[in-house]
Amino acid sequence: MFCLQVLKILAFVCLVLLAPTFVLGQISYADNFEAPTLSPFWTVTQQFGSDTLSTEQNHTPGGRQSLKFTSTGGGQRNISVSHQFPTPQKGVFSIWWYDVAPGQETQYEFLTLYNSATTDQATIGTMDFDANCYAAFLYDSKSGLRQGPNQNCGMYPQVSTTNVHRTIGWHNFSISVVGNSITLSIDGNAVFMTNGAYSYDSITLSQSGPYWRPDTYSYWDDFAAAVWNSNQ
């Protein structure tokens, strides 16, 4: 009988140790853009361009569609979908993005988290002037502080420049805001991380650029986010 009780205790301990860790109040969001119309989760901006659901590319296994941004000429392009959270959030935010123009200078194409109170942001994507390397950075508009990998990649290296070279096809952009740290990753590899009490109350997928940049398009698919209030 004693041995049986010991075995039960050991089994319980193993279950506790192997169980996944959940954050109290965690909420998950996902969008594979397979619905007939865009989810009301998103707020759409279409300035000199359009947001459409397209069957031209898709990342979802067995899927048919992705979200497509297409720019048009005539002025400053600002094409995006965004979501505003009621309070600043921590969490893990991820999107798949299709690079259609490596080796070309086109437009800014970003996954961006933003805090409207502190005016700081976390961003991953492409700069319109950088045809060769992806960008990842934190920026505080109040202080002007910009933080990033600061890699010597491409023709115009900046603080935001990563050492990840642009290639055609699908790429994963991910921002993890957990505890007192933030990590920006491309294709599962961390390109920049730092400590700090970061949290964000909005997320935006965007394509933008001045009128003199050539028109282009981009595809976005399989958005996922697990978020929790920054006070938790």
C-alpha positions as CSV (number, residue, x, y, z in Angstrom):
1,M,0.0,0.0,0.0
2,F,2.8,2.4,0.9
3,C,4.5,1.7,-2.5
4,L,1.3,2.4,-4.3
5,Q,0.9,5.8,-2.5
6,V,4.4,6.7,-3.4
7,L,3.8,5.9,-7.1
8,K,0.7,8.1,-7.1
9,I,2.6,11.0,-5.6
10,L,5.4,10.6,-8.1
11,A,2.9,10.5,-11.0
12,F,1.2,13.6,-9.7
13,V,4.6,15.4,-9.5
14,C,5.4,14.4,-13.1
15,L,2.1,15.7,-14.4
16,V,2.7,19.1,-12.6
17,L,6.2,19.4,-14.0
18,L,5.2,18.4,-17.6
19,A,2.0,20.5,-17.7
20,P,2.1,23.6,-20.0
21,T,2.3,27.0,-18.3
22,F,-0.7,29.3,-18.8
23,V,-0.9,33.0,-18.0
24,L,-4.0,34.1,-16.0
25,G,-6.3,36.0,-18.3
26,Q,-4.5,35.1,-21.5
27,I,-6.5,35.6,-24.7
28,S,-5.6,34.2,-28.1
29,Y,-6.4,35.7,-31.5
30,A,-5.8,34.1,-34.9
31,D,-6.7,34.9,-38.5
32,N,-5.8,32.8,-41.5
33,F,-7.7,35.2,-43.8
34,E,-9.8,32.3,-45.2
35,A,-13.2,33.9,-44.5
36,P,-15.3,35.5,-47.4
37,T,-14.7,38.9,-45.9
38,L,-12.1,40.5,-43.6
39,S,-12.7,40.0,-39.9
40,P,-14.2,42.9,-37.9
41,F,-11.2,42.4,-35.6
42,W,-9.3,44.6,-38.1
43,T,-9.7,48.3,-38.9
44,V,-8.8,49.0,-42.5
45,T,-6.9,52.0,-43.9
46,Q,-6.7,52.4,-47.7
47,Q,-4.8,55.5,-48.8
48,F,-3.5,55.2,-52.4
49,G,-3.9,51.5,-52.2
50,S,-6.2,48.6,-51.3
51,D,-6.6,45.8,-48.8
52,T,-8.2,42.7,-50.3
53,L,-8.4,38.9,-49.7
54,S,-6.5,37.2,-52.5
55,T,-6.2,33.7,-53.8
56,E,-2.8,34.5,-55.5
57,Q,-0.7,33.3,-52.5
58,N,-1.5,31.5,-49.2
59,H,0.6,30.2,-46.4
60,T,-2.1,28.2,-44.5
61,P,-1.7,24.5,-45.1
62,G,-4.7,23.6,-47.3
63,G,-5.7,27.3,-47.4
64,R,-6.8,29.3,-50.4
65,Q,-6.3,33.0,-49.4
66,S,-4.2,35.6,-47.8
67,L,-4.5,39.3,-47.2
68,K,-3.1,41.4,-50.0
69,F,-2.0,45.0,-49.9
70,T,-1.7,46.8,-53.3
71,S,-0.4,50.3,-53.7
72,T,-1.5,52.9,-56.4
73,G,0.2,56.1,-57.4
74,G,-0.8,59.6,-56.7
75,G,0.4,60.4,-53.2
76,Q,1.7,59.0,-49.9
77,R,0.7,55.4,-49.7
78,N,-0.8,54.2,-46.4
79,I,-2.3,50.7,-46.6
80,S,-3.0,48.8,-43.4
81,V,-5.1,46.7,-41.1
82,S,-4.9,47.4,-37.3
83,H,-6.4,46.4,-34.0
84,Q,-6.7,48.5,-30.9
85,F,-6.7,46.7,-27.5
86,P,-8.5,48.4,-24.6
87,T,-5.4,48.4,-22.5
88,P,-1.7,47.9,-23.0
89,Q,-0.9,44.2,-23.5
90,K,2.0,41.8,-23.3
91,G,2.2,38.6,-25.3
92,V,3.5,37.0,-28.4
93,F,2.5,38.4,-31.8
94,S,3.2,36.7,-35.1
95,I,2.4,37.1,-38.8
96,W,3.6,35.4,-42.0
97,W,4.6,37.9,-44.8
98,Y,5.5,37.2,-48.4
99,D,8.5,39.1,-49.9
100,V,7.7,39.7,-53.5
101,A,10.6,42.1,-54.3
102,P,14.0,41.2,-52.7
103,G,16.8,43.2,-54.3
104,Q,14.4,46.1,-55.0
105,E,13.8,49.4,-53.2
106,T,10.0,49.6,-52.9
107,Q,8.0,50.5,-49.8
108,Y,7.9,50.0,-46.0
109,E,6.2,46.8,-45.1
110,F,5.8,46.3,-41.3
111,L,4.4,44.4,-38.4
112,T,4.2,47.1,-35.7
113,L,3.2,47.1,-32.0
114,Y,2.5,50.6,-30.6
115,N,1.8,52.1,-27.2
116,S,-0.3,55.2,-27.5
117,A,0.5,56.5,-24.0
118,T,4.3,56.1,-24.2
119,T,4.5,56.5,-28.0
120,D,7.0,53.7,-28.4
121,Q,6.8,51.0,-30.9
122,A,8.3,47.6,-31.9
123,T,8.6,46.9,-35.6
124,I,9.8,44.2,-38.0
125,G,9.8,44.3,-41.8
126,T,11.4,46.1,-44.8
127,M,12.6,49.7,-45.2
128,D,11.8,51.3,-48.6
129,F,15.5,52.2,-49.1
130,D,16.9,48.7,-48.2
131,A,16.6,46.2,-51.0
132,N,18.8,43.6,-49.3
133,C,18.2,43.2,-45.6
134,Y,15.2,43.1,-43.2
135,A,14.8,45.6,-40.4
136,A,13.8,45.2,-36.7
137,F,13.7,48.0,-34.2
138,L,12.2,49.7,-31.2
139,Y,11.5,53.4,-31.4
140,D,10.4,56.0,-28.8
141,S,9.1,59.1,-30.6
142,K,9.2,61.2,-27.4
143,S,12.8,60.6,-26.7
144,G,13.9,59.8,-30.2
145,L,15.6,56.7,-29.0
146,R,15.9,53.9,-31.6
147,Q,17.2,50.4,-30.7
148,G,18.0,47.6,-33.0
149,P,20.5,45.0,-34.2
150,N,22.7,47.6,-35.9
151,Q,24.2,45.0,-38.3
152,N,26.4,45.9,-41.2
153,C,24.2,44.4,-43.9
154,G,23.3,45.8,-47.3
155,M,24.1,49.2,-48.8
156,Y,22.5,51.4,-46.2
157,P,23.1,49.9,-42.7
158,Q,21.2,51.5,-39.9
159,V,20.5,50.8,-36.2
160,S,17.4,48.9,-37.4
161,T,19.3,46.7,-39.9
162,T,19.4,43.0,-39.3
163,N,21.8,40.4,-40.7
164,V,18.9,38.6,-42.4
165,H,19.1,38.9,-46.2
166,R,15.9,39.3,-48.1
167,T,14.7,36.4,-50.1
168,I,11.5,35.8,-52.1
169,G,8.8,33.8,-50.4
170,W,7.1,33.5,-47.0
171,H,8.8,34.8,-43.8
172,N,7.6,34.8,-40.2
173,F,7.8,38.0,-38.2
174,S,7.3,37.6,-34.4
175,I,7.5,39.9,-31.4
176,S,7.5,38.4,-27.9
177,V,6.8,40.8,-25.0
178,V,7.1,38.6,-21.9
179,G,8.0,39.7,-18.4
180,N,10.6,42.5,-18.5
181,S,12.0,41.7,-21.9
182,I,11.2,41.9,-25.6
183,T,12.4,39.8,-28.5
184,L,12.0,40.4,-32.2
185,S,12.4,37.4,-34.4
186,I,12.5,36.6,-38.1
187,D,11.8,33.0,-39.3
188,G,12.2,31.7,-35.8
189,N,15.5,33.4,-35.1
190,A,15.9,36.2,-32.6
191,V,17.4,39.3,-34.3
192,F,17.1,41.7,-31.4
193,M,16.2,41.5,-27.8
194,T,16.5,43.8,-24.8
195,N,15.1,44.3,-21.3
196,G,12.4,46.7,-20.3
197,A,8.8,46.9,-19.1
198,Y,7.3,47.1,-22.6
199,S,3.6,46.7,-23.4
200,Y,1.5,47.8,-26.4
201,D,-2.2,48.7,-27.0
202,S,-2.3,48.3,-30.8
203,I,-1.0,46.0,-33.6
204,T,-0.7,47.0,-37.3
205,L,0.2,45.3,-40.5
206,S,1.1,48.0,-43.0
207,Q,2.5,48.9,-46.4
208,S,3.5,52.5,-47.0
209,G,5.8,54.8,-48.9
210,P,6.2,58.2,-50.6
211,Y,4.6,58.9,-54.0
212,W,8.0,58.6,-55.8
213,R,8.6,55.0,-54.7
214,P,7.4,52.4,-57.3
215,D,4.1,50.6,-56.7
216,T,4.2,47.2,-55.2
217,Y,2.1,44.6,-53.3
218,S,2.5,42.3,-50.4
219,Y,0.7,39.2,-48.9
220,W,0.0,38.5,-45.2
221,D,-1.2,35.3,-43.7
222,D,-1.7,33.3,-40.5
223,F,-1.8,36.0,-37.9
224,A,-1.6,34.8,-34.3
225,A,-1.4,36.5,-30.9
226,A,-1.5,35.3,-27.3
227,V,-1.9,38.4,-25.1
228,W,-2.5,39.3,-21.5
229,N,-2.9,42.6,-19.7
230,S,0.4,44.3,-18.8
231,N,-0.5,44.4,-15.1
232,Q,-0.5,40.6,-15.0
